[in-house]
Amino acid sequence: MDTKRARESTLKNVLAAAEGLVGLPAVADSGQRLNCEADKTDYNVTVVAGGKYSVSADNGRILLGVAAVAAGAAIVDPKVIWPVVHAGAVEIITIPAGVTALHYATDSGAAVTGRIARVQ
């Protein structure tokens, strides 16, 4: 399978998983993988300001914030504004107005993955 077809297949699977987990229809082409390749490292993904998203963790736990998230940050850190997403759980979050980058990190070691998809 070529790279483009593989990517399209992955996005369809992410959208289907998001819709099935939360019972809300996912917005087409909005599914993205969250890959924490290293522990205690900040990553970010582009989001739509004011959008509602389902976020899940495949393994480990993922911290979410609107600014750089140091994975060792306490949950009460003001940058970590949503519940921590634990393995197998799904959280629905609403991105604040004016925010177009969702930052995420893990403190569960390397190779922690998850999914994010915009929902209606």
N, C-alpha and C positions, 0 to 999 in steps of 0.2 A: 504494500500500500504506500503510495507516495505521501510526502509530508503534509501537503494540503488536505488530502482526504483523511489522514490520520488525525489531524487537528480538528477537522469538522466532526469526525466521529467522537472524539474526546469531548468536545463542547456539547454535542447532543446528549452524551451520557451524563455529563455534569448537570445539564438542565433537567433531564428526566429524573435524576436523583434528587435534585432540589425540590422539584414539584412533588415527587412522591413522599419526601420526608416531611414537608410542612403543609401539604395539601393546598398550596397556593400556586397558581400558574406562574411559571417563570417567564421572564421577558426573553424573547428569541435572541440568540447570540450574546447573552449576557453572562454565561457561565465561564468561570475561570478557576484554575487550580491555585491553591496556596501552597507553596513549597518552602519550608524552612530547612534549607540545606545545612545550616550550622546553628548550634545552640547560641542563645543570647546575641542574635544578630537581627537588626531591623530590616524588614522588607516592606514594600508597599505595592499596592495595586490601584489602578485608576477606577474611580466610582463616580456615580452621578450625584451631585449635590441634592439633598432632599429625597434621594431614592431609598426604597426599602429593600433589604437584602436578607437572604438566608445564608448563614455561615455554618459550616460543619467541620469537624476535625475527624480525620480518619484514624489517627493515633496520637498519643501525647495530648498536649493542650496548647491552645493558641490564644495569645493575648492580642487584643485589638485596640487601636487608638487613632486619634486624629493628628498626632505628631509622632516623631520618632519614639519607638517603644523599645526600651532596654528590657530584654527578657527577664532580667532579675528584678524588674520593677515590682513593687508591691501592688496588689490589686487596687489599693486606695490611691495610687499615683494618679494625679488628675489627667494624665495623658491616656490612661487606660479607662475608657469611659463606658465600656460594655462589659457584661459578664464574660468571664474566661470561657472559651469554648473547649469543652472536654471531649475526649475521644468518644465517638458514637452519638454525641449530642448535636442538636441544631439550635441555633439562636437566630432570632429575627431582630435585625437592627435597622434603625433609620439614620441615614447619614445627615449630619447637620447641614443647614444652608451654608453655602460658600465653601464647603469642603469637597475636594475632588480626588483626594488621595487617602486611602485607608492603609494605615500602617499595621503591621502584624509581626509577631515574633513568638518564639517558644522558649521555655525553660525546661523542656522535657528531653533535651538531647538533639542530636542531628536527625535528619530525614523525617521530620514531622510534616504531614501533608493534610490538606483540607480542601474544601470547595466553597465558592461563593457564587451566588447567582442573584440577580435582581428579580424581585417578585412584584406582582401587581397588587 
